[in-house]
Amino acid sequence: MPNWCCGILKIRGIKQDVINFLTKGLIAVDYIGNDVKESRFYVDEYGDINYIPSKNLSYFWIEGTRRGFVYPDNYNCNCYNEEKDEVIVCLDAKFACTIYTEQLLKISKKYNIDLKIYAFEGGMKFNLDIEVSKGKVIKSEVIKFDNYMWDCIDPLSGG
């Protein structure tokens, strides 16, 4: 059983690019990794991004990651800028052991989106601060602590 590196994955980009990532780059799976085809993200008649839940759905696997997952129950798409046709989506995420910046970079390039996450790993007592934008690494930092429980802003997340 791995330690989990957990945080909020922020996805930003032109609305159609973000939709493309949500509908093609996130694979609905059950608790043992089987594809749950009936659950997926979609755009409704008003242009809003939603997902079809399923009783079998555990989470969405982030294609191209080594055991990176997002949870749609905490899905939030609360920032849409019509002038730029830009949308920001926030998803509760967890990654086994660590987050590989190179994997997020490939996803950013493939879907033409920006990805950002500040993640907590309470078991090994470190945080990650990662941002990739337009296919470039903006930030990729490992934050270590002398006293994790005291110095970390959310020591109970992840691990």
C-alpha positions as CSV (number, residue, x, y, z in Angstrom):
1,M,0.0,0.0,0.0
2,P,1.6,3.3,-1.1
3,N,1.7,6.5,0.8
4,W,-0.5,9.1,-1.0
5,C,0.6,12.5,-2.2
6,C,-2.7,14.5,-2.1
7,G,-3.8,17.9,-3.1
8,I,-6.1,19.9,-5.4
9,L,-5.2,19.6,-9.1
10,K,-6.0,22.8,-11.0
11,I,-6.5,22.6,-14.7
12,R,-6.6,25.7,-16.8
13,G,-7.0,26.4,-20.5
14,I,-9.2,27.2,-23.3
15,K,-12.6,25.7,-22.6
16,Q,-12.5,23.2,-25.4
17,D,-8.9,22.0,-24.5
18,V,-10.0,21.5,-20.8
19,I,-13.1,19.6,-22.0
20,N,-10.9,17.4,-24.3
21,F,-8.6,16.6,-21.3
22,L,-11.6,15.8,-19.0
23,T,-13.3,13.6,-21.5
24,K,-10.3,11.8,-23.0
25,G,-7.5,12.1,-20.4
26,L,-9.4,11.0,-17.4
27,I,-10.4,7.3,-17.3
28,A,-13.2,6.3,-14.9
29,V,-12.2,3.3,-12.9
30,D,-13.5,1.2,-10.0
31,Y,-11.6,0.5,-6.8
32,I,-9.4,-2.2,-8.4
33,G,-8.7,-0.3,-11.7
34,N,-11.4,-1.7,-14.0
35,D,-12.7,0.7,-16.6
36,V,-16.2,2.1,-15.7
37,K,-17.4,3.1,-19.2
38,E,-20.8,4.5,-18.0
39,S,-19.1,7.2,-16.0
40,R,-17.5,10.2,-17.8
41,F,-17.3,13.9,-18.1
42,Y,-19.5,15.7,-20.6
43,V,-20.7,19.1,-21.7
44,D,-24.4,19.7,-21.1
45,E,-26.8,21.7,-23.2
46,Y,-25.8,24.9,-21.4
47,G,-22.1,24.5,-22.1
48,D,-21.4,23.5,-18.5
49,I,-18.9,20.7,-17.7
50,N,-20.4,17.8,-15.7
51,Y,-19.9,14.2,-15.1
52,I,-22.1,11.1,-15.1
53,P,-21.6,9.3,-11.8
54,S,-21.8,5.6,-11.4
55,K,-22.2,3.4,-8.4
56,N,-19.2,1.5,-9.6
57,L,-17.0,4.6,-10.0
58,S,-14.2,5.0,-7.4
59,Y,-12.2,7.8,-9.2
60,F,-10.7,8.8,-12.5
61,W,-7.2,7.7,-13.4
62,I,-5.2,10.5,-15.0
63,E,-3.9,9.0,-18.2
64,G,-0.2,9.0,-18.5
65,T,0.5,9.1,-14.8
66,R,1.8,6.4,-12.6
67,R,-1.1,5.9,-10.3
68,G,-2.5,9.4,-10.3
69,F,-6.2,9.8,-9.6
70,V,-8.9,12.5,-9.3
71,Y,-12.2,12.3,-7.4
72,P,-15.2,13.9,-9.2
73,D,-17.3,14.2,-6.0
74,N,-15.3,17.3,-5.2
75,Y,-15.3,18.6,-8.7
76,N,-15.5,22.4,-9.0
77,C,-15.5,24.4,-12.2
78,N,-16.0,27.9,-10.8
79,C,-13.9,30.1,-12.9
80,Y,-14.9,30.8,-16.5
81,N,-13.5,33.9,-18.3
82,E,-15.7,34.4,-21.4
83,E,-13.4,37.1,-22.9
84,K,-10.5,34.6,-23.0
85,D,-12.7,31.5,-23.3
86,E,-10.6,30.2,-20.4
87,V,-11.8,27.8,-17.7
88,I,-10.3,26.6,-14.5
89,V,-11.3,23.2,-13.0
90,C,-10.3,22.0,-9.6
91,L,-10.3,18.3,-8.7
92,D,-9.3,16.5,-5.5
93,A,-6.3,14.4,-6.5
94,K,-4.0,11.7,-5.1
95,F,-0.9,10.2,-6.5
96,A,0.9,7.1,-5.2
97,C,4.1,8.0,-3.4
98,T,5.0,11.1,-5.4
99,I,4.0,13.3,-8.4
100,Y,6.2,13.1,-11.5
101,T,6.5,16.5,-13.0
102,E,7.5,15.0,-16.4
103,Q,4.2,13.2,-16.6
104,L,2.2,16.4,-15.9
105,L,4.4,18.1,-18.5
106,K,3.4,15.5,-21.2
107,I,-0.2,15.9,-20.3
108,S,0.1,19.7,-20.5
109,K,1.6,19.4,-24.0
110,K,-0.8,16.8,-25.3
111,Y,-4.0,18.6,-24.2
112,N,-2.6,22.2,-24.4
113,I,-3.6,22.9,-20.7
114,D,-1.9,24.3,-17.6
115,L,-1.7,22.1,-14.5
116,K,-0.9,23.1,-11.0
117,I,-0.9,21.3,-7.7
118,Y,0.4,21.8,-4.1
119,A,0.4,18.3,-2.6
120,F,1.0,16.8,0.8
121,E,2.7,13.5,1.7
122,G,2.4,13.1,5.4
123,G,4.0,9.6,5.5
124,M,7.3,10.6,4.2
125,K,6.7,14.2,5.4
126,F,7.2,16.4,2.4
127,N,5.1,18.6,0.1
128,L,5.3,19.2,-3.6
129,D,4.6,22.4,-5.4
130,I,4.3,21.8,-9.2
131,E,3.1,24.0,-12.0
132,V,3.4,23.3,-15.8
133,S,2.1,25.8,-18.3
134,K,2.0,25.7,-22.1
135,G,4.2,22.7,-22.1
136,K,6.9,24.2,-19.8
137,V,7.8,23.6,-16.2
138,I,7.1,26.8,-14.2
139,K,7.7,25.3,-10.8
140,S,8.7,21.9,-9.4
141,E,9.7,22.0,-5.8
142,V,10.0,19.5,-3.0
143,I,9.4,21.1,0.4
144,K,10.9,19.3,3.4
145,F,10.3,20.2,7.0
146,D,12.2,19.9,10.3
147,N,9.0,19.4,12.1
148,Y,6.3,18.3,9.7
149,M,3.4,18.3,12.1
150,W,4.2,21.9,13.3
151,D,5.5,23.5,10.1
152,C,3.3,22.0,7.4
153,I,0.1,24.0,6.7
154,D,-1.9,20.7,6.4
155,P,0.0,17.9,8.1
156,L,-3.1,15.6,8.1
157,S,-3.4,15.4,4.3
158,G,-1.8,12.6,2.4
159,G,0.4,9.9,3.7
